[in-house]
Amino acid sequence: MQLLSLALIAIGGAAMAWGLPAAHRLAKPWDVLAAVAALCGLVAVLVGALLAVVPGFFG
């Protein structure tokens, strides 16, 4: 379960690191996808941190 939480934190951080600048840089229809990727990255980081702190939270 620790590996899953670390993977969620890493992937979510990468999605936020790409999505936040890309939401301002990309053209009009694609900036929405970058913003959604940043939001999903934030959710992944929060779920990963929750699983790292409370291992059996969803079980």
MARBA-3410 file (N, C-alpha, C, O; in Angstrom, 1 decimal):
59
0.8,-1.2,0.0,0.0,0.0,0.0,0.9,1.3,0.0,0.5,2.3,-0.5 ~ 2.1,1.2,0.6,3.0,2.3,0.6,3.4,2.6,-0.8,3.6,3.8,-1.2 ~ 3.6,1.6,-1.6,4.1,1.8,-3.0,3.0,2.6,-3.8,3.3,3.4,-4.6 ~ 1.7,2.2,-3.6,0.6,2.8,-4.2,0.5,4.3,-3.8,0.3,5.2,-4.7 ~ 0.7,4.6,-2.6,0.6,6.0,-2.1,1.7,6.8,-2.7,1.5,8.0,-3.0
2.9,6.3,-2.7,4.1,7.0,-3.3,3.9,7.2,-4.8,4.3,8.3,-5.3 ~ 3.3,6.2,-5.5,3.1,6.4,-6.9,2.0,7.5,-7.1,2.1,8.3,-8.1 ~ 1.0,7.5,-6.3,-0.1,8.5,-6.5,0.5,9.9,-6.2,0.1,10.8,-6.9 ~ 1.3,10.0,-5.2,1.9,11.3,-4.9,2.8,11.8,-6.1,2.8,12.9,-6.5 ~ 3.6,10.9,-6.6,4.6,11.2,-7.7,3.8,11.6,-9.0,4.2,12.6,-9.6
2.9,10.7,-9.3,2.1,11.0,-10.6,1.3,12.3,-10.5,1.2,13.0,-11.4 ~ 0.7,12.4,-9.3,-0.1,13.7,-9.1,0.7,14.9,-9.1,0.3,15.9,-9.7 ~ 1.9,14.8,-8.5,2.8,16.0,-8.6,3.3,16.3,-10.0,3.4,17.5,-10.3 ~ 3.5,15.3,-10.7,3.9,15.5,-12.1,2.8,16.1,-13.0,3.0,17.0,-13.8 ~ 1.6,15.6,-12.7,0.4,16.2,-13.4,0.2,17.6,-13.1,-0.2,18.4,-13.9
0.4,18.0,-11.8,0.2,19.4,-11.4,1.3,20.2,-12.0,1.1,21.4,-12.4 ~ 2.6,19.7,-12.0,3.7,20.5,-12.5,3.6,20.7,-14.0,4.0,21.8,-14.5 ~ 3.0,19.8,-14.7,2.7,20.0,-16.1,1.5,20.9,-16.4,1.5,21.7,-17.2 ~ 0.4,20.6,-15.6,-0.9,21.2,-15.9,-1.0,22.6,-15.6,-1.7,23.4,-16.3 ~ -0.4,23.1,-14.5,-0.6,24.5,-14.1,0.0,25.4,-15.2,-0.6,26.4,-15.6
1.3,25.2,-15.6,1.8,26.2,-16.6,1.2,25.9,-18.0,1.0,26.9,-18.7 ~ 0.8,24.7,-18.3,0.2,24.4,-19.6,-1.2,25.0,-19.7,-1.6,25.4,-20.8 ~ -1.9,25.2,-18.6,-3.2,25.8,-18.7,-3.1,27.3,-19.1,-4.1,27.8,-19.7 ~ -2.0,27.9,-18.9,-1.8,29.3,-19.3,-1.2,29.4,-20.7,-1.3,30.4,-21.3 ~ -0.4,28.4,-21.1,0.4,28.4,-22.3,-0.4,27.9,-23.5,-0.1,28.4,-24.6
-1.2,26.9,-23.4,-1.8,26.3,-24.5,-3.0,27.1,-25.1,-3.5,28.0,-24.5 ~ -3.4,26.8,-26.3,-4.5,27.4,-27.0,-5.8,27.1,-26.3,-5.9,26.3,-25.4 ~ -6.8,27.8,-26.8,-8.1,27.8,-26.1,-8.7,26.4,-25.8,-9.1,26.2,-24.7 ~ -8.9,25.5,-26.7,-9.6,24.3,-26.3,-8.7,23.4,-25.5,-9.2,22.5,-24.7 ~ -7.4,23.5,-25.6,-6.5,22.5,-24.9,-6.2,23.0,-23.5,-5.7,22.2,-22.7
-6.4,24.2,-23.2,-6.1,24.7,-21.8,-7.0,24.1,-20.8,-6.7,24.0,-19.6 ~ -8.2,23.7,-21.2,-9.2,23.1,-20.3,-8.7,21.7,-19.9,-8.8,21.3,-18.8 ~ -8.1,21.0,-20.9,-7.6,19.7,-20.5,-6.4,19.7,-19.6,-6.3,18.9,-18.7 ~ -5.6,20.7,-19.7,-4.4,20.9,-18.8,-4.9,21.3,-17.4,-4.4,20.8,-16.5 ~ -6.0,22.1,-17.3,-6.5,22.5,-16.0,-7.1,21.3,-15.4,-7.0,21.1,-14.1
-7.8,20.4,-16.1,-8.4,19.2,-15.6,-7.3,18.2,-15.1,-7.4,17.6,-14.1 ~ -6.2,18.2,-15.9,-5.1,17.3,-15.5,-4.5,17.8,-14.2,-4.1,17.0,-13.3 ~ -4.4,19.1,-14.0,-3.9,19.7,-12.8,-4.8,19.4,-11.6,-4.3,19.1,-10.5 ~ -6.1,19.5,-11.8,-7.0,19.2,-10.8,-7.0,17.7,-10.4,-7.0,17.3,-9.2 ~ -6.9,16.8,-11.4,-6.8,15.4,-11.1,-5.5,15.1,-10.4,-5.4,14.2,-9.5
-4.4,15.8,-10.7,-3.2,15.6,-10.0,-3.3,16.0,-8.6,-2.7,15.4,-7.7 ~ -4.0,17.1,-8.3,-4.2,17.5,-6.9,-5.0,16.5,-6.1,-4.6,16.2,-5.0 ~ -6.0,15.9,-6.7,-6.8,14.8,-6.1,-5.9,13.6,-5.8,-6.0,13.0,-4.8 ~ -5.1,13.3,-6.8,-4.2,12.1,-6.6,-3.2,12.3,-5.5,-2.9,11.4,-4.8 ~ -2.6,13.5,-5.4,-1.7,13.8,-4.3,-2.4,13.7,-3.0,-1.8,13.2,-2.0
-3.6,14.3,-2.9,-4.3,14.2,-1.6,-4.7,12.8,-1.2,-4.6,12.4,-0.1 ~ -5.1,12.0,-2.2,-5.5,10.6,-1.9,-4.2,9.8,-1.5,-4.3,9.0,-0.6 ~ -3.1,10.0,-2.2,-1.9,9.4,-1.9,-1.4,9.8,-0.5,-0.9,8.9,0.2 ~ -1.5,11.0,-0.1,-1.1,11.4,1.2,-2.0,10.8,2.3,-1.5,10.4,3.3 ~ -3.2,10.7,2.0,-4.2,10.1,2.9,-3.8,8.6,3.1,-3.9,8.1,4.2
-3.5,7.9,2.0,-3.2,6.5,2.1,-1.8,6.3,2.8,-1.6,5.3,3.5 ~ -0.9,7.3,2.7,0.4,7.2,3.3,0.3,7.4,4.9,1.0,6.7,5.6 ~ -0.6,8.3,5.3,-0.8,8.6,6.7,-1.7,7.6,7.4,-1.4,7.2,8.5 ~ -2.8,7.3,6.8,-3.8,6.3,7.3,-3.9,5.1,6.4,-4.8,5.2,5.5 ~ -3.1,4.1,6.5,-3.0,3.0,5.5,-4.3,2.3,5.2,-4.5,2.0,4.0
-5.2,2.1,6.1,-6.4,1.3,5.9,-7.6,2.2,5.8,-8.7,1.7,6.1 ~ -7.5,3.4,5.3,-8.6,4.3,5.3,-9.7,3.9,4.4,-10.9,4.0,4.8 ~ -9.4,3.4,3.2,-10.5,3.0,2.3,-10.8,1.5,2.4,-11.7,1.0,1.6 ~ -10.2,0.8,3.3,-10.4,-0.6,3.4,-11.3,-1.0,4.4,-11.6,-2.2,4.6
END
